[in-house]
Amino acid sequence: MSAAVIAAPRRVVVGIDDAGRSAFLSDDRDAAALPRANGTLMHELWRQDTPTGGVAPAVVGPVPETGFVVRTLTLPPHAAGTRPAADLHTSPASYVITVLEGELLVTVEAGESLLGAGETIVIPGSMHDIVNPTEHPTRIVFTMCARTTEA
């Protein structure tokens, strides 16, 4: 699947206008994109590095040390009967992932779970891997929140 055929997601941002009213500040399809060699395409929709304020970023960046980031991810299809080997990894973030289209196979150290459209999984910094096990593209939206270590 070519990243060129995937439309950027629409992003509508609400904020406060000069008169102090809630207003639509932007409505666009120019989310920062990060295509990968394996056909995966990520769009960064929103980044909030602090509890107040946020931005529509120009580039896909790392997980903020505080705050959160919201992204979409399009995973390419796999040929019938094939599936990449699990690549278990962890990160300094908690993930909330919702499948928009297709199916998502989530692998953890103790098993697997297959999610369909409309289903959500929460991964709080645990070892995991996600793959599209089907012959059709899979689209997800996910929020990554920085995790803090309590003393």
Residue pairs with C-beta under 8 A, 6 or more apart in sequence:
1 39
1 74
1 76
1 77
1 137
2 39
3 33
3 35
3 39
3 41
3 74
6 41
6 74
6 137
7 29
8 29
8 30
8 31
8 33
8 43
9 29
9 31
9 43
9 45
9 72
10 27
10 28
10 29
11 26
11 27
11 28
11 29
11 30
11 31
11 45
11 46
11 56
12 24
12 26
12 27
13 24
13 25
13 26
13 27
13 46
13 56
14 22
14 23
14 24
14 25
15 22
15 23
15 25
16 22
16 23
17 23
17 25
26 56
28 56
30 56
31 43
31 44
31 45
31 56
31 72
32 43
32 44
32 57
32 58
32 59
32 60
33 41
33 42
33 43
33 60
34 41
34 42
34 43
34 44
34 59
34 60
35 41
35 42
36 42
38 76
39 75
39 76
40 73
40 74
40 75
40 76
41 73
41 74
42 60
42 71
42 72
42 73
42 74
43 60
43 71
43 72
43 73
44 57
44 59
44 60
44 61
44 69
44 70
44 71
45 56
45 70
45 71
45 72
45 141
46 54
46 55
46 56
46 57
46 69
46 70
47 54
47 55
47 56
47 57
47 61
47 64
47 67
47 68
47 69
47 70
48 54
48 55
48 64
48 67
48 68
48 69
49 64
49 65
49 66
49 67
50 66
50 67
51 66
51 67
54 67
60 71
61 69
63 69
63 91
63 92
63 93
63 144
63 146
64 146
65 146
66 146
67 145
67 146
68 143
68 144
68 145
68 146
69 143
69 144
70 141
70 142
70 143
71 141
71 142
71 143
71 144
72 100
72 139
72 140
72 141
72 142
73 139
73 140
73 141
73 142
74 137
74 138
74 139
75 102
75 104
75 130
75 131
75 132
75 137
75 138
75 139
75 140
76 132
76 137
77 132
77 134
77 135
77 136
77 137
77 138
78 84
78 131
78 132
78 133
78 134
78 135
79 135
80 135
83 105
83 131
83 133
84 131
86 107
86 129
86 131
87 129
88 107
88 108
88 109
88 127
88 128
88 129
89 127
89 128
89 129
90 125
90 126
90 127
90 128
91 125
91 144
92 125
92 146
92 147
93 125
93 144
93 145
93 146
93 147
94 122
94 123
94 124
94 125
94 144
94 145
94 147
95 121
95 122
95 123
95 124
95 128
95 142
95 143
95 144
96 120
96 121
96 122
96 142
96 143
96 145
97 104
97 106
97 115
97 120
97 121
97 122
97 123
97 130
97 140
97 141
97 142
98 118
98 119
98 120
98 140
98 141
98 142
99 115
99 116
99 117
99 118
99 119
99 120
99 138
99 139
99 140
100 117
100 139
100 140
100 141
101 117
101 137
101 138
101 139
102 116
102 117
102 132
102 134
102 136
102 137
102 138
102 139
103 114
103 115
103 116
103 117
103 132
103 133
103 134
103 138
104 114
104 115
104 121
104 130
104 131
104 132
104 138
104 140
105 112
105 113
105 114
105 115
105 130
105 131
105 132
105 133
106 112
106 113
106 114
106 115
106 121
106 123
106 128
106 129
106 130
107 128
107 129
107 130
107 131
108 126
108 127
108 128
109 127
113 121
114 133
115 121
124 147
125 147
130 140
132 138
